[in-house]
Amino acid sequence: MSASSTTESRTPPKSLARRLITLAVFVIWIGLSVSILLELGIRLLHLVPDNAPIQYDAIGGEESFSPKPGSHGHSLYGVLNEINSLGLRDRERPIEKAPGTIRVVVVGDSVTYAHGVPQEQSFCAQLETLLRARGRSYEVWNLGVEAYDSFNENARYERLAPAIKPDQTILMVMFNDLLPGPTDFRVTSAGTLSARGRKAPYPDSWRPFLESSALFTKVMRVYGSMGDNPSTWDPWKYYPAMELQLDRFLATSNRLGSRVIIGLMSGLSPSGADYRALAARLHGYAARKGVTFIGLGEVLGDNGSSALFLPGDSVHPNIEGHTKIARALAPLVQ
């Protein structure tokens, strides 16, 4: 027997456990590599809408939730979201109004919040710049909150406006304000928002990490769309409720002596026909109530121009879209 064959016979074969460990490490490495590539690809191609990585506080009543003062974070696409000490996505401002200052408050949802756009490029910030060019002291306060509808907005305005004392108020209306009640979200133990009644297969403490992943967001959107039934929601059924909420809003603004402008957002969704139908109704409502109305389809397109909206997003305008909104609103502010 040769020396080499003796050496080979003394060398123990790899154990099954060692081979399984090697295989597991290889599979994990492949999985991580693919996940990283998918994450980068989804971000680079903007295959999911941006997010707003801030924390929220639960608020009683119809307001339901509000951005947590001091919360901040960078979105999927690198946009900084910062919340001031009053719970607004706005710069710090003294609550006391300086003599000679004209205050404008903007109330709305994620469009007013400026989802996916730097705060300083929001239509609220740009509107303030345009108004100050008149040579007077103007402040434009941003009360927008992600996922709000008219019920949440009314409650927020009723809570904050008496302290802010706006001279003028702009209410931004969306098609999704045709709802029968406040948006139904809960604030999780991690401070994030979650649809009430849905049980996630992971603890709330994982949410900030998972929701910072574009891949996770894409998977959840695909999963959520699976097995969807055609919608039977009839938005026009709730239009009378929208007018009641507008009446409530005007009652608050009248008590404060604040002149109101109602603006209707258009977008890539819903259809241009739906936008025009709602614009016609709101125009008639505003005429009856003696308030100003503007349909922003005039500058964004009835069905929205894709060049004015964020990539992969049918609702939220990009910086150019915010600029057009600010320019359309400025002449209406007295």
URVEN-V533347 format. One record per residue. N is the residue number from 1. RES is the residue in one letter. PHI is phi as a letter, one per 20 degrees, with the letter a starting at -180 (none if undefined). PSI is psi in whole degrees, 0 to 359 (NA if undefined). NEAR is the number of other C-alpha atoms within 10 Angstrom. Layout:
BEGIN
[[N/RES/PHI/PSI/NEAR] [N/RES/PHI/PSI/NEAR]]
END
This chain:
BEGIN
[[1/M/none/134/5] [2/S/f/163/6] [3/A/f/323/7] [4/S/f/318/8] [5/S/f/328/9] [6/T/f/321/10] [7/T/f/319/9] [8/E/f/322/10] [9/S/f/338/9] [10/R/e/348/8] [11/T/e/117/8] [12/P/f/139/7] [13/P/f/158/8] [14/K/f/137/8] [15/S/f/157/8] [16/L/f/321/9] [17/A/f/318/9] [18/R/f/322/10] [19/R/f/321/11] [20/L/f/321/11] [21/I/f/317/11] [22/T/f/316/12] [23/L/f/318/12] [24/A/f/317/12] [25/V/f/319/12] [26/F/f/315/12] [27/V/f/317/12] [28/I/f/318/12] [29/W/f/315/12] [30/I/f/315/12] [31/G/f/316/12] [32/L/f/318/12] [33/S/f/315/12] [34/V/f/319/12] [35/S/f/318/14] [36/I/f/318/13] [37/L/f/318/13] [38/L/f/319/14] [39/E/f/313/17] [40/L/f/318/15] [41/G/f/316/14] [42/I/f/320/17] [43/R/f/314/18] [44/L/f/324/10] [45/L/e/0/10] [46/H/l/54/17] [47/L/e/353/16] [48/V/c/153/18] [49/P/f/159/20] [50/D/f/169/24] [51/N/c/176/21] [52/A/c/92/23] [53/P/e/68/20] [54/I/c/169/22] [55/Q/d/160/22] [56/Y/c/155/21] [57/D/d/141/19] [58/A/f/135/17] [59/I/c/137/14] [60/G/f/159/9] [61/G/m/200/12] [62/E/f/342/17] [63/E/f/321/22] [64/S/m/306/20] [65/F/b/156/24] [66/S/b/146/22] [67/P/g/138/26] [68/K/f/124/20] [69/P/g/134/18] [70/G/n/354/15] [71/S/f/147/19] [72/H/b/160/18] [73/G/r/160/16] [74/H/e/138/15] [75/S/f/179/21] [76/L/g/324/21] [77/Y/d/21/15] [78/G/n/11/13] [79/V/e/129/18] [80/L/f/129/17] [81/N/d/119/23] [82/E/c/136/24] [83/I/d/130/20] [84/N/e/186/17] [85/S/f/347/16] [86/L/e/2/19] [87/G/n/25/18] [88/L/d/146/22] [89/R/e/83/25] [90/D/a/166/23] [91/R/f/162/15] [92/E/f/133/11] [93/R/c/145/12] [94/P/f/140/8] [95/I/f/330/10] [96/E/f/131/9] [97/K/e/129/15] [98/A/f/147/10] [99/P/g/137/7] [100/G/n/355/9] [101/T/e/137/12] [102/I/d/120/19] [103/R/d/131/20] [104/V/d/129/26] [105/V/d/134/23] [106/V/d/125/23] [107/V/d/134/25] [108/G/r/197/28] [109/D/d/221/25] [110/S/f/335/18] [111/V/f/314/25] [112/T/f/319/24] [113/Y/g/333/28] [114/A/m/53/28] [115/H/g/126/26] [116/G/m/6/28] [117/V/c/140/25] [118/P/g/143/17] [119/Q/g/320/21] [120/E/f/349/13] [121/Q/d/3/16] [122/S/f/159/27] [123/F/f/333/30] [124/C/f/312/29] [125/A/f/319/22] [126/Q/f/324/22] [127/L/f/319/27] [128/E/f/317/19] [129/T/f/316/16] [130/L/f/319/17] [131/L/f/322/22] [132/R/f/338/14] [133/A/f/347/11] [134/R/f/349/9] [135/G/n/11/8] [136/R/c/166/11] [137/S/e/110/15] [138/Y/d/146/19] [139/E/c/133/21] [140/V/d/111/23] [141/W/e/134/22] [142/N/d/108/24] [143/L/d/12/25] [144/G/f/145/28] [145/V/c/138/25] [146/E/g/141/19] [147/A/m/10/18] [148/Y/f/155/26] [149/D/c/189/25] [150/S/f/331/33] [151/F/f/311/24] [152/N/g/317/22] [153/E/f/320/25] [154/N/f/313/23] [155/A/f/321/19] [156/R/f/316/24] [157/Y/f/318/22] [158/E/f/329/16] [159/R/e/318/12] [160/L/e/325/13] [161/A/f/322/17] [162/P/g/329/13] [163/A/e/325/11] [164/I/f/327/18] [165/K/l/64/20] [166/P/f/139/24] [167/D/f/330/18] [168/Q/b/145/20] [169/T/c/133/25] [170/I/d/123/24] [171/L/d/117/25] [172/M/e/118/23] [173/V/d/140/25] [174/M/d/161/23] [175/F/f/328/18] [176/N/f/2/14] [177/D/f/354/24] [178/L/e/64/21] [179/L/c/155/20] [180/P/e/355/16] [181/G/a/182/16] [182/P/f/152/20] [183/T/f/140/21] [184/D/d/80/14] [185/F/d/153/18] [186/R/d/153/18] [187/V/e/120/20] [188/T/f/173/19] [189/S/f/342/13] [190/A/e/1/14] [191/G/n/7/20] [192/T/e/172/20] [193/L/d/142/22] [194/S/b/142/16] [195/A/f/127/13] [196/R/f/138/12] [197/G/n/348/9] [198/R/e/129/8] [199/K/d/112/9] [200/A/f/148/10] [201/P/e/29/6] [202/Y/b/156/9] [203/P/f/156/11] [204/D/g/329/17] [205/S/f/340/13] [206/W/e/343/10] [207/R/g/311/18] [208/P/g/322/15] [209/F/f/310/9] [210/L/f/319/14] [211/E/f/353/18] [212/S/e/3/18] [213/S/d/126/17] [214/A/f/324/25] [215/L/f/315/22] [216/F/f/317/15] [217/T/f/317/21] [218/K/f/315/16] [219/V/f/317/12] [220/M/f/323/13] [221/R/f/319/12] [222/V/f/315/10] [223/Y/f/318/11] [224/G/f/334/10] [225/S/e/349/10] [226/M/f/130/9] [227/G/m/13/7] [228/D/f/136/8] [229/N/e/152/7] [230/P/g/137/6] [231/S/f/136/6] [232/T/d/10/6] [233/W/f/125/9] [234/D/d/99/10] [235/P/f/327/14] [236/W/f/341/14] [237/K/f/330/12] [238/Y/d/6/15] [239/Y/f/319/18] [240/P/g/324/12] [241/A/f/326/18] [242/M/f/317/22] [243/E/f/324/16] [244/L/f/321/12] [245/Q/f/324/18] [246/L/f/320/21] [247/D/g/316/14] [248/R/f/318/17] [249/F/f/315/20] [250/L/f/327/19] [251/A/f/318/13] [252/T/f/314/17] [253/S/f/324/22] [254/N/f/320/12] [255/R/f/327/9] [256/L/e/353/16] [257/G/m/33/14] [258/S/d/123/20] [259/R/f/140/18] [260/V/d/139/25] [261/I/d/129/19] [262/I/d/123/20] [263/G/d/135/24] [264/L/d/121/20] [265/M/f/141/26] [266/S/d/170/31] [267/G/a/182/26] [268/L/f/342/20] [269/S/b/138/15] [270/P/f/198/17] [271/S/f/160/13] [272/G/f/327/17] [273/A/f/318/11] [274/D/f/318/17] [275/Y/g/312/24] [276/R/f/323/17] [277/A/f/316/11] [278/L/f/322/19] [279/A/f/319/24] [280/A/f/318/12] [281/R/f/317/12] [282/L/f/327/23] [283/H/f/317/19] [284/G/f/320/13] [285/Y/f/312/17] [286/A/f/321/17] [287/A/f/320/11] [288/R/f/326/9] [289/K/e/353/11] [290/G/m/32/10] [291/V/d/165/14] [292/T/e/139/17] [293/F/c/140/21] [294/I/c/129/19] [295/G/e/117/24] [296/L/f/0/22] [297/G/f/339/21] [298/E/f/330/14] [299/V/d/338/17] [300/L/d/349/24] [301/G/n/139/18] [302/D/g/323/23] [303/N/d/18/19] [304/G/m/137/26] [305/S/e/124/17] [306/S/g/334/19] [307/A/f/346/12] [308/L/d/6/21] [309/F/c/158/22] [310/L/f/149/21] [311/P/g/136/18] [312/G/m/20/14] [313/D/c/126/19] [314/S/e/359/18] [315/V/d/320/21] [316/H/e/125/27] [317/P/f/153/33] [318/N/e/189/23] [319/I/f/318/21] [320/E/f/321/17] [321/G/f/318/21] [322/H/f/322/26] [323/T/f/317/19] [324/K/f/322/19] [325/I/f/314/24] [326/A/f/317/21] [327/R/f/328/16] [328/A/f/326/18] [329/L/f/327/19] [330/A/g/314/15] [331/P/f/342/11] [332/L/e/344/13] [333/V/e/123/16] [334/Q/e/NA/10]]
END
